[in-house]
Amino acid sequence: MVRERALEVLRGRIEAGKPVYDFTGLASRPDPSAEPDELRTYLCEALLGPRIEEEARRHFEAPDASVFVASRTTALIFAVTLAFGPERVLHVLPRGGRPHPSIEEACSLVGAELVEVEEGEHPDPRDFDLVFVTGCDVSWRVVSEDTLEEIGGSGAVTVLDDASGDRVRRLHGQDPGPAYGFDLTVTSCDKLMDGPRAGLAIGDRSVVSEVRGVCESMGWTVDGPTLAAVLNALRSFDEEALRRRYEAVPEVAGALRDVLDAEVEETGAGVVLRGSWDDVEVALKLLKDHGMMTITALGYGGVERELRFNLLTSDAERFGYDRFVSVLSEELGDVR
């Protein structure tokens, strides 16, 4: 298995005292620090819950919204599908976007018909019991604001799957999900922010209540340290740092085009490279020789293993963008 090979390489570098660098956008640095009572079961919800709600409302610019934290964003996708038990589900993706498998799997679980299309090709949302929009796909392709406005205000039951999109879309001049009228916006607290691997839901009070009920019955809840890390992540989120790194992406993409005999796609948060090489073997070599962590090498089974790099992480900036171009030029070989 690719991931097991990558984990072995990663473990070897760390044990040897060699640095590693996150080009996945997922290897966050969560801070679970809190007072002892705030980490205890039940007490954590009473003490940290209201503060998380306050910070989430501020972050999403939704002062009247309801908030809930679950074990994963995937759990929230399953929970909203189970809660509404739809017969027909629409899933709208950015142009050229690839779907996360959780929506298809959730629909299979309830026996719902799933229509999955790119934006601009979607049917009337009102003809469906539940509508998902992916704000930013696995390669950081961003949905258009026109689509968000159209579907969020359609009157259907709508969910914005904004796992990393909440951060990436802001860099493209877009607003937080609730501003477009979505009944529920879900995001991952570990993607491009220093939170734990947990999912946060914000939106309509009745919809959040339904989702909470399913999550609690299925055990998709979180403990005190996780809640503390979510709170600290919301408080420490630095949008300006992301904007600074995003400004480097076009220049990096252009430099790669100058030196590589390959297709270089500039996406909403980094680059995707396509060439004659073996993506997995390249990713494993980059990890072994340079400590560069990628989804290509470390992603779970079923992940699209194209060679892609998130350039918005603090590690990418620390690695150095000039060095990044130089390393890929040397490793990928076929230079012009």
TINUNU-216890 format. One line per 10 residues: number of its first residue (from 1); their letters; for each residue x, y, z of C-alpha. Coordinates in nm, 3 decimals, always signed. Each point is the difference from the previous one (the first is absolute). Layout:
N
NUM) a) X/Y/Z ~ ...
# end
This chain:
336
1) mvreralevl) +0.000/+0.000/+0.000 ~ +0.123/+0.346/-0.094 ~ -0.095/+0.161/+0.330 ~ +0.177/-0.264/+0.208 ~ +0.317/+0.053/-0.203 ~ -0.029/+0.376/+0.049 ~ -0.056/-0.032/+0.375 ~ +0.311/-0.216/+0.030 ~ +0.205/+0.261/-0.187 ~ -0.149/+0.277/+0.213
11) rgrieagkpv) +0.077/-0.186/+0.322 ~ +0.357/-0.055/-0.114 ~ +0.057/+0.370/-0.067 ~ -0.142/+0.104/+0.335 ~ +0.202/-0.261/+0.191 ~ +0.312/+0.124/-0.182 ~ -0.074/+0.357/+0.106 ~ -0.060/+0.117/-0.356 ~ -0.265/+0.268/-0.071 ~ -0.332/-0.064/-0.171
21) ydftglasrp) -0.215/+0.251/-0.185 ~ -0.375/-0.002/-0.051 ~ -0.111/+0.043/-0.361 ~ -0.336/-0.167/+0.069 ~ -0.177/+0.282/+0.183 ~ -0.103/-0.258/+0.260 ~ +0.294/-0.043/+0.237 ~ -0.110/+0.272/+0.239 ~ +0.143/+0.077/+0.341 ~ -0.301/-0.020/+0.235
31) dpsaepdelr) +0.021/+0.157/+0.343 ~ -0.218/-0.185/+0.254 ~ +0.106/+0.212/+0.296 ~ -0.276/+0.083/+0.246 ~ -0.077/+0.000/+0.370 ~ -0.025/-0.352/+0.149 ~ -0.378/+0.014/+0.050 ~ -0.048/+0.115/-0.359 ~ +0.141/-0.331/-0.123 ~ -0.242/-0.223/+0.194
41) tylceallgp) -0.296/-0.175/-0.155 ~ -0.322/+0.204/+0.029 ~ +0.184/+0.289/+0.163 ~ +0.176/+0.073/-0.329 ~ -0.332/+0.049/-0.179 ~ -0.133/+0.227/+0.273 ~ +0.316/+0.211/+0.023 ~ +0.144/-0.002/-0.352 ~ -0.317/-0.039/-0.208 ~ -0.124/+0.359/+0.041
51) rieeearrhf) +0.345/+0.140/-0.077 ~ +0.031/-0.210/-0.314 ~ -0.342/+0.118/-0.113 ~ +0.103/+0.361/+0.056 ~ +0.328/-0.039/-0.189 ~ -0.162/-0.196/-0.284 ~ -0.270/+0.263/-0.044 ~ +0.272/+0.263/-0.023 ~ +0.210/-0.204/-0.241 ~ -0.295/-0.073/-0.229
61) eapdasvfva) -0.159/+0.344/+0.046 ~ -0.326/-0.166/+0.104 ~ -0.106/+0.149/+0.337 ~ -0.326/-0.194/+0.031 ~ +0.115/-0.340/-0.127 ~ +0.011/-0.323/+0.196 ~ +0.330/-0.191/+0.030 ~ +0.099/-0.363/+0.058 ~ +0.336/-0.183/-0.002 ~ +0.015/-0.362/-0.117
71) srttalifav) +0.277/-0.257/-0.032 ~ +0.053/+0.066/-0.372 ~ -0.148/+0.205/-0.284 ~ -0.082/-0.334/-0.160 ~ -0.209/-0.083/+0.308 ~ -0.198/+0.322/-0.053 ~ -0.063/-0.093/-0.367 ~ -0.133/-0.338/+0.109 ~ -0.199/+0.152/+0.286 ~ -0.188/+0.256/-0.210
81) tlafgpervl) -0.080/-0.269/-0.258 ~ -0.126/-0.240/+0.267 ~ -0.197/+0.278/+0.170 ~ -0.196/+0.097/-0.311 ~ -0.020/-0.344/-0.166 ~ -0.020/+0.149/-0.351 ~ -0.123/-0.184/-0.308 ~ +0.187/+0.224/-0.246 ~ +0.329/+0.180/+0.068 ~ +0.181/+0.253/-0.216
91) hvlprggrph) +0.375/+0.055/+0.035 ~ +0.151/+0.296/-0.183 ~ +0.377/+0.016/-0.051 ~ +0.235/+0.275/-0.119 ~ +0.090/-0.016/-0.370 ~ +0.241/-0.290/-0.048 ~ -0.051/-0.098/+0.363 ~ +0.023/-0.348/+0.147 ~ -0.250/-0.115/+0.264 ~ +0.082/-0.117/+0.349
101) psieeacslv) -0.138/-0.357/+0.033 ~ -0.190/+0.077/+0.323 ~ -0.304/+0.146/-0.177 ~ -0.039/-0.301/-0.230 ~ +0.045/-0.238/+0.293 ~ -0.254/+0.188/+0.212 ~ -0.254/-0.013/-0.281 ~ +0.057/-0.373/-0.042 ~ -0.065/-0.047/+0.369 ~ -0.350/+0.152/-0.021
111) gaelveveeg) -0.076/-0.128/-0.351 ~ -0.013/+0.349/-0.151 ~ +0.044/+0.077/-0.368 ~ +0.309/+0.220/-0.044 ~ +0.045/+0.244/-0.286 ~ +0.360/+0.125/-0.004 ~ +0.088/+0.275/-0.246 ~ +0.235/+0.293/-0.050 ~ -0.131/+0.351/+0.050 ~ -0.170/+0.146/-0.303
121) ehpdprdfdl) -0.144/-0.341/-0.087 ~ -0.219/-0.048/+0.305 ~ -0.379/-0.040/-0.012 ~ -0.243/+0.201/+0.212 ~ +0.099/-0.052/+0.369 ~ -0.367/+0.016/+0.100 ~ -0.056/-0.337/-0.169 ~ +0.213/-0.169/+0.269 ~ -0.050/-0.081/+0.368 ~ +0.358/+0.090/+0.092
131) vfvtgcdvsw) +0.266/+0.198/-0.185 ~ +0.375/-0.005/+0.066 ~ +0.248/+0.247/-0.146 ~ +0.374/-0.062/+0.022 ~ +0.165/+0.334/+0.069 ~ +0.350/-0.122/-0.086 ~ +0.082/-0.347/-0.132 ~ +0.288/-0.232/+0.092 ~ +0.236/+0.184/-0.236 ~ -0.118/+0.341/+0.126
141) rvvsedtlee) -0.213/+0.094/-0.301 ~ -0.241/+0.268/+0.123 ~ -0.372/+0.022/-0.075 ~ -0.124/+0.330/-0.143 ~ -0.181/+0.259/+0.207 ~ -0.287/-0.003/-0.251 ~ -0.062/-0.367/+0.081 ~ +0.013/+0.065/+0.374 ~ -0.253/+0.283/-0.030 ~ -0.232/-0.197/-0.226
151) iggsgavtvl) -0.011/-0.319/+0.205 ~ +0.026/+0.156/+0.344 ~ -0.305/+0.211/-0.075 ~ -0.196/-0.265/-0.189 ~ -0.237/-0.099/+0.282 ~ +0.121/-0.363/-0.004 ~ +0.164/-0.160/+0.304 ~ +0.362/+0.089/-0.070 ~ +0.338/-0.103/+0.142 ~ +0.333/+0.163/-0.086
161) ddasgdrvrr) +0.280/-0.254/+0.035 ~ +0.275/+0.250/+0.076 ~ +0.263/-0.232/+0.147 ~ +0.295/+0.215/-0.106 ~ -0.215/+0.231/-0.209 ~ -0.082/+0.228/+0.291 ~ +0.363/+0.113/-0.002 ~ +0.080/-0.034/-0.371 ~ -0.313/+0.175/-0.127 ~ +0.077/+0.308/+0.211
171) lhgqdpgpay) +0.320/+0.043/-0.199 ~ -0.217/+0.024/-0.313 ~ -0.214/+0.281/+0.136 ~ -0.289/-0.218/+0.114 ~ -0.197/+0.017/+0.325 ~ -0.050/-0.265/+0.271 ~ -0.267/-0.257/-0.084 ~ -0.287/+0.134/+0.212 ~ +0.006/+0.329/-0.193 ~ -0.137/-0.181/-0.307
181) gfdltvtscd) -0.299/-0.145/+0.181 ~ +0.115/-0.360/+0.045 ~ -0.193/-0.187/+0.267 ~ +0.322/-0.167/+0.114 ~ +0.367/+0.071/-0.059 ~ +0.253/-0.263/+0.108 ~ +0.377/+0.039/+0.020 ~ +0.305/-0.196/+0.114 ~ +0.190/+0.152/+0.290 ~ +0.335/-0.147/-0.108
191) klmdgpragl) +0.005/+0.132/-0.357 ~ +0.205/+0.318/-0.037 ~ -0.058/+0.086/+0.364 ~ +0.167/-0.136/+0.312 ~ -0.286/-0.208/+0.132 ~ -0.068/-0.368/+0.067 ~ -0.143/-0.248/-0.247 ~ -0.359/+0.094/+0.080 ~ -0.294/+0.139/-0.194 ~ -0.185/+0.320/+0.084
201) aigdrsvvse) -0.359/+0.064/-0.110 ~ -0.166/+0.341/+0.004 ~ -0.339/+0.103/-0.128 ~ -0.373/-0.012/+0.052 ~ -0.089/-0.094/+0.357 ~ -0.247/-0.274/-0.093 ~ +0.236/-0.159/-0.254 ~ +0.295/+0.007/+0.243 ~ -0.226/-0.154/+0.265 ~ -0.087/-0.289/-0.233
211) vrgvcesmgw) +0.366/-0.055/-0.085 ~ +0.099/+0.015/+0.366 ~ -0.261/-0.263/+0.084 ~ +0.136/-0.245/-0.256 ~ +0.361/+0.061/+0.101 ~ -0.076/-0.052/+0.367 ~ -0.192/-0.321/-0.068 ~ +0.283/-0.135/-0.219 ~ +0.282/+0.104/+0.234 ~ +0.142/+0.252/-0.249
221) tvdgptlaav) +0.075/+0.249/+0.276 ~ +0.330/+0.134/+0.134 ~ +0.179/+0.018/+0.334 ~ +0.130/+0.291/+0.205 ~ +0.349/+0.025/-0.151 ~ -0.154/+0.007/-0.349 ~ -0.244/+0.276/+0.095 ~ +0.285/+0.198/+0.157 ~ +0.205/-0.036/-0.319 ~ -0.296/+0.114/-0.214
231) lnalrsfdee) -0.043/+0.309/+0.216 ~ +0.370/+0.083/-0.015 ~ +0.004/-0.051/-0.378 ~ -0.286/+0.243/-0.054 ~ +0.167/+0.256/+0.223 ~ +0.342/-0.030/-0.166 ~ -0.110/-0.018/-0.365 ~ +0.217/+0.237/-0.205 ~ -0.164/+0.086/-0.331 ~ +0.267/+0.256/-0.089
241) alrrryeavp) +0.272/-0.266/+0.016 ~ -0.199/-0.212/-0.246 ~ -0.041/+0.300/-0.230 ~ +0.375/+0.065/+0.006 ~ +0.074/-0.358/-0.101 ~ -0.273/-0.002/-0.263 ~ +0.164/+0.295/-0.173 ~ +0.301/-0.225/-0.069 ~ -0.200/-0.272/-0.178 ~ -0.018/+0.156/-0.351
251) evagalrdvl) +0.372/+0.075/+0.004 ~ +0.083/-0.355/+0.110 ~ -0.227/-0.146/-0.269 ~ +0.165/+0.216/-0.263 ~ +0.349/-0.100/+0.111 ~ -0.096/-0.369/-0.016 ~ -0.131/+0.044/-0.354 ~ +0.336/+0.148/-0.096 ~ +0.202/-0.298/+0.121 ~ -0.227/-0.306/-0.030
261) daeveetgag) -0.111/-0.190/-0.308 ~ -0.338/-0.054/+0.159 ~ -0.349/+0.136/+0.049 ~ -0.010/+0.239/+0.294 ~ -0.350/+0.081/+0.126 ~ -0.029/+0.293/+0.237 ~ -0.285/-0.066/+0.244 ~ -0.159/+0.195/+0.281 ~ +0.268/-0.097/+0.251 ~ +0.298/-0.134/-0.192
271) vvlrgswddv) +0.100/-0.199/-0.306 ~ -0.074/-0.335/-0.163 ~ +0.268/-0.150/-0.224 ~ -0.060/-0.250/-0.280 ~ +0.278/-0.168/-0.194 ~ +0.146/-0.331/-0.113 ~ +0.131/-0.091/+0.344 ~ -0.154/-0.233/+0.260 ~ -0.178/+0.238/+0.239 ~ +0.020/-0.231/+0.302
281) evalkllkdh) +0.369/-0.081/-0.039 ~ +0.083/+0.367/-0.045 ~ -0.200/+0.088/+0.313 ~ +0.173/-0.269/+0.205 ~ +0.343/+0.119/-0.118 ~ -0.086/+0.362/+0.085 ~ -0.100/-0.117/+0.347 ~ +0.312/-0.212/+0.052 ~ +0.256/+0.246/-0.138 ~ -0.156/+0.336/+0.085
291) gmmtitalgy) -0.263/-0.065/+0.268 ~ -0.283/+0.126/-0.224 ~ -0.333/-0.143/+0.116 ~ -0.265/-0.027/-0.272 ~ -0.346/-0.148/-0.031 ~ +0.143/-0.204/-0.288 ~ +0.209/-0.199/+0.246 ~ -0.192/+0.031/+0.327 ~ -0.365/+0.007/-0.107 ~ -0.235/-0.277/+0.105
301) ggverelrfn) -0.114/-0.278/-0.232 ~ -0.219/+0.119/-0.287 ~ +0.156/+0.346/-0.010 ~ +0.091/+0.147/-0.339 ~ +0.379/-0.040/-0.006 ~ +0.088/+0.267/-0.250 ~ +0.308/+0.203/+0.088 ~ -0.134/+0.306/+0.180 ~ +0.144/+0.248/+0.246 ~ -0.176/+0.237/+0.237
311) lltsdaerfg) +0.214/+0.316/+0.009 ~ -0.201/+0.185/+0.266 ~ +0.143/-0.182/+0.300 ~ +0.252/+0.157/+0.234 ~ +0.227/-0.296/-0.078 ~ -0.008/+0.075/-0.374 ~ +0.105/+0.356/+0.075 ~ +0.272/-0.123/+0.237 ~ +0.128/-0.249/-0.260 ~ +0.035/+0.291/-0.242
321) ydrfvsvlse) -0.175/+0.049/-0.333 ~ +0.324/+0.039/-0.198 ~ +0.131/-0.317/+0.159 ~ -0.329/-0.173/-0.083 ~ +0.039/+0.081/-0.369 ~ +0.365/-0.106/+0.004 ~ -0.072/-0.334/+0.167 ~ -0.280/-0.088/-0.242 ~ +0.215/+0.102/-0.296 ~ +0.276/-0.234/+0.119
331) elgdvr) -0.224/-0.291/+0.100 ~ -0.236/-0.004/-0.296 ~ +0.288/+0.005/-0.242 ~ -0.157/+0.087/-0.335 ~ +0.101/+0.364/-0.008 ~ -0.018/+0.222/-0.305
# end
